[in-house]
Amino acid sequence: MDQCIEDCTKAIELDDGYIKAYLRRAKTYMDKEDYEQAVIDYEKIYKKLKNINQQMILSDLLLTCIIHTFRIG
């Protein structure tokens, strides 16, 4: 999992608009139960999305992260 995070981070450094890298890294953070980092990535994606439908879907993912953060934290 750490290699995936590292690879995605490098991809984002090369192209800050690479949404797929943010999504993959956020999912990996979720899998590692690092919900705070996942929320950070999902918030960045949300700001980059132009379509309201995409933002609504992402809002559901973000809410899931927040719920998990409070359950664990």
Secondary structure, DSSP 8 states (H G I E B T S, - for coil): -HHHHHHHHHHHHH-TT-HHHHHHHHHHHHHTT-HHHHHHHHHHHHHH---HHHHHHHHHHHHHHHHHHHHH-
